[in-house]
């Protein structure tokens, strides 16, 4: 096994890392990882780091999970890949059936891709094409929330309202209208999160009343806008948005790429509002953090608009690895763990325990807007110093914890195998790292 120093040097010479200013690694070295086990990542010299961010929010049941490993080994000896155009296979069919059942068959049609941004692209294109096939060619626009993030391909960037991602490529993307965010941190004196949600919905209604004739869809990250700094909102917003989309004949796209698969406290986040979207985008945790996979789920009504003799009325999107059998099998193994271990109920107990352990951190004088939903915790740091995110990242690594702050927002999004001792370790070491930086 190569040493950590050797791996760093070779990576800096050959690998262009994502969302990274490579020059920063002159002062902040890359972290070489040799293996993973459960909550932990290990470097070539054996130093360990508790993965408190689930490796960019994808890992649900720990690294090198034995059950997912076994399913992939079995699939390797059966079928590694076949194109899904004109062919089909058991893992894709079974996964589609099981996902559909989890929506009560309200979303009975699955279209597969490789990653979250691709799922966003598919949902946008599918909505646009639906209206075209329905003779409503004027409905080509989209709405997104202030501060929204839906990916970094060009269509996804169009409905992303995070300046660092959007501005560099603004000339390549299309104009999209933004509507107020229901971020509960926007509550005024005497207001509740429900009040903020209703105020934001009123803003949405004003926009729809004026522009609904040209709007194809509203895209929303249900309950938690993650990449904008873990802005959390009350389910009332989704409830009202669904009513408004129905009234004004606009599709509702729920982007649950980050918050699906139990992360919000229910299997799908939109369930907490008692609604179903027209399109549901899933990725990240879908394969347990093993292989690239995403899916867009939609209704019979949408599917029927494309079902025709004319090829031009079919949905015109593909990629070579659509519905890859290995990725689908990893997803099936992930669903098995949910079913066999009653994960949602177990996570509620984990969340209650970890929230209690975070009490000293919550009470820190520089911490504000401590918030939690499901297996996500976040807080803002008041008067954060320059380069706070990088400084806390380094301080946490020195204490065997992997944190990845977004600006002045610190969050925890650990795998669903966090037990009491590990949670206590994470809480204690995170508080120590924050103290060292502040």
N, C-alpha and C positions, 0 to 999 in steps of 0.2 A: 504494500500500500504506500503511495507517495506521501511524503511529509506534508504538513500544513503549509510550510513556506514554499515548497515546490508547487503545490496546487495553486496557491495564491499568485505566484509569478506567472504560471502558465495561463491562468484565467485572465489576468489583467492584459496579457499579450494577445489573447485570442478571442475572448468572449466579451461582447457588448451587452451589458446587463440592462434589464428593463427598468424604465422610470428612474434612471440613475444618471447623475452628472458624474461621469467616470473620474474626473479630476479630483473629486472629493475623496476618492480612495487613496490619494497620496497621504492624507492625514488620518483617514478612517478606514483601516484595512478591511477587505472582504473577510467574511467568516467562513473558513473551509469546513465542510461537513462530510464526514465519512460514512456515517450510518445513523439510523434512527430506531428507536424502540419505545413504544407507548408515547408518553408525553415528551420524551427526551430526544434531543439531537446531540450527536457526539462528533467532535473534530478528530483528525487523525492522531492527535496525541492523547485522546481520551477525555479531554475537557467536555463538560456537558452543559446543555442549555435547555431549560424548560420552555417548550414551544407554546407561549401564551397567546399566540395569534394564529394558531392552526395553519402555519405556513401559507399566509395570504388567504386565510379563512376557508381553506378547502378540507383540512383533515378533521374528520369527525370522530373516529374511533381509534386514534393513535397510530403512530408510525409502525409499519410492518405488522399490521394486524393479522393474526394467524388465520382467521376465518376468511378474510378477503384474499390473503395469499393463497389459501387452499383452492378457492374458487378460480383464481386466475391460472394456477398450475393445471387444473383440470381443463379449463378452456383452451390453454395452449396446445394441448394434445388433441383438440377436437376441431377448432376452426379459429384462425387468427384474424382473418378479414375476408370479406367479399363485398363487392360494391352493392349498395342498396337500391340502385336504379335497375329495375327489372328482376331483382333477386330479393330474397328475404331470408331470415334465419331466426332460430328460436330465442336467443337472448334479446333481440330487438322487439320481437312480438311480445314476449313475456313481460319485458320491462314496460312497454306501452300499456299492456292490460293492467298491470299492477299500479302504475301511476294514475291511469284513468279511474280505477276503483277508489284511489285515495281522494279523488275529487267527487265521489259519488256519481261518477260517469258524466258529470256536467261538462268536463273537458276531455272528450273521448278520442282526440286525434293528436298524435305526437309527431313532430318534425325535428329531426336530430341534427346537431352540429357539433362543433368542437369546443367552444368556449363561450363565456358570457357575452362578450361584445358581439359575437356572431349570432347569438340568440336574440339580442336586441335588434340587429339588422333584419333578421328574419321576421320578427314581429312587426316592425315598421313596414317592411315590404309587403307582408301579408295583408296588413290593414289597408294600405294604399291600393293594393291589387284587388282586394275585396270590393272596395267602393267603385273601382273602375269596372269590374265585372258586373256590378249592380247598376251601372249607368250613372253613377254619381261622380263623374270625373273631376269635378271641382273640389272634391274633398281630398286634398293632398297635404295639408298642413298637420303639424303636431304640437301638442302642449307638453311641457315638463315643469316640474317644480323648481323654484329658486334653489340653487345649491345642489341640484340633482347630479348624479353620476350614473352613466349607463354603459360605459365602455369607451374605447379609444379608436375604433375604426370610424370611418367618416360619418356614416349614418348615426352611429352611437354618439359620436362627438356632438352632432347637431342637437341632441337632446340632453347634453351634459352641460351643466352650468357651474363648473369649477374652473376658474380662470386659467390655472396653470396647464390644464389639459386642453382647454378650448382655444385660448387666444393664439397659440403658436400656429394653429392650422385653421383659423377662422375663415381665411379666404377660400379654403377647400370645402367648407361645409355649408349647409343651407340654413337660412334664418328660421328660427323656431320661437314661438311665443312661450314665455315663462309665466307661471301663475304663483301666487304666494305659497310659501312653505308653511305647513302646520307645525313646524318645530316648536316644541313646548317651551323651549328657552325664551321664546318671544312673548311669553305671558307678561302682561302689565300688572300693575298693582291690583290685587284682588281677583285676578283672572286665574282660571284653571287651564289644564291642558285641553279639556273639552272646549272651553271658550276659544282658545287659539285655533283649534281644529275647525270650529264653526265659522270663525272669522276668515280663515283661509278658504273654506268652501264657498263663502260668499264672494270672495274674489274670483274663484273659479267660475262661479255662476255668471258673474258680470262679463267675463271673457267669452264664455260659451254663448251667452245671449246675443252678443254682438258678432261673433265670428264662427258659430257652429257650422254654417253652411260650407266653410272651407276647411274644417278640421276633421281629420281622419281618426285621430286617437289621442288620448291622454295617457302618458306613461308615468308610473309612480313606483317608487320603492316602498313597499308597504311597511309601516310602523317605524322603520329605521333607515334614514339616509346615511349610509355608512361612510363613503369616501369623503363626504363634505364635513366630517367631524362627528359622526354618530348622533345626528339630530334625530330625536325620537318624537313620535306624535301619537295622539290618541286614536284608537280605531274608528272613532266617530267620523274622522275625515274620510276614510275609505267608504264608510256607509253612505255618506252624503255624496261623495264623488260618483259612486255607482248609480245613485238615483239621478244625478245631473247628466251623466253620460247617456243613460236610457232616455231621459226626457229630450235631450238635444241630438240624439242619434250620432253618438261619438263612441268609438271603441274605448274600453278601459284595458290597458296593458299593465299587468303587475310584474315588475321586475323583482323576482325573488332569488336572483342569482346568489346573493350573499345571505339572505335571511330565510330562505327555505330550508327544508329538511331539519326542522326542529329548532333552528337557531333562535327563533323569536319566542319560543315557549309553546307553540303549537306546530304541528307538522308543516303546514303552510301558514305564513303570517296573515294572509287575507282572511283566514277562517275566523280570526278574532273580531272581525267586523260583520260576520254573518253574510258574506257576499261571495260571488265568483266573478272573476274577470272574464273578458272575451279572449284574452291571450295571457298565458302564464309562462314566464321565462325562468328556467332553472339551469344551474350549472354548479360550479365550485364543489359543494359537498355531495353532489349526486353520485360520484364514484368513490366516495370515502376519502378523497384526496389522492387517488392513485393514478388516474388517466384522464386526459382531456375529453370532456363530454358535456354537451348542453342539449337542452330540448325546449321547444316551444309547444305548449299544449293549447288547443283551441276547441271550439264548439262545433256541433253538427251544422249549425247555421253557416258558420264561416266556411267549413269544409264543402258544403253543398254549393257555395258560390263558385267554386273552382272545378266542380265535377261536370265535365262537358266533353264533347267529341273534339273540340278545337284545342290543340296543344297550347295556343297562345293564351287560353283561359286557365291553363294549369298553373301551379305555382312554380315559377322559374328560378329556382335556387338549388345549389348543390355544392358539395365538396367531396373529395375522393374518399375520405374516411368516415362519411356519414354513417351513424349507427354501428360503429366498429364493435364486433362481437366481444372483444376483450374488455372494452370500456363498459359495454352494457352488462357484461357478467359481473364486473366490479360493482356496478350500480345495484344489481340484483342481490349481491352479497350484502351490500349496505342496507337495503330494505329488509333483508332477513334479520340483520342485527336489530333494527328498529322493532320488528315484530316479536322476536324471541326474547329480547331483554327489557321490553316495556320502557324504552329509552325516554320517552317524553315525561313519564312519571318520575323516573330516576333523575332526570335533569332538573325537575322542579325541586327535588331535595338537594341536589348539588348547588343549585342557584341560591337557595335559602341559606345554606351553610356558608358559601363563599361570600355572600353579601354581608353576613354577620362578621366574618373574618376581616372584611375590608373597613370595618367601623373606624379604626384609628386613621386610616388613610382618608376616609370620608370626612373626618373631623379636622384634617390639616387646614391651617388658616389660609393657605394659598389654593385650596381646592374649592371649586364651585360647580353647581349643576351636576352633582353626582347622579347618575341615572343607570337604570338596569331594566332590561327586558329579556326574559328567557336566559340564554347563555351568552349574553352580551352585557358588559359593564363599561361605562365611560365616565369621564369627568374632565372639566376644563381647568387649566392651571392659570391663575390670575397673575398678571405681570410676569409672564414667562420670559426668561432671559433669551438673548439672541442665540440662535442655533439650538434651542431647547430640545427639539425632537432628536437631533443627532447626539446631543450630550446625554439625554436620558437613555437612548439606545445603548450607548457605550457603557454608561454606569450600570445599567441592568445586566449587560453581558458580563461585566466584571463580577456580578453577583449570581451568575448562572441562570439568568432569565432572558428570554427573547421577547422584547417589547418593540413596537414600531409605532411611535406616536404620529399623529397627523397634526402638524402645527403645534398648538398648545393643548391639544386633546389627547389624553391617554386613554387607551381602551384595553380590555381583556376579552379575548374571544377564544378560549382554550378548547381543545378536543373534549369530547364527552366521556373521557375516562379520568377526569379530574376527581381524585378522591381527597378525603379530609387532610391527610398529611401533606399531600402535594399542594392543596389549596392554601394551607397555612404557610408553607414555604413560599409560595408565589406572593401572598399578601405581605409577608414580612420583608422579603427581599425587594419587592416593588416600592414599599414605603422607604426602605433604606436608600434605594437608588434615587428616589425623588428628593429625599433629604440631602443627599450628596450634591445634586444639581442645584437645588435652591439655596 
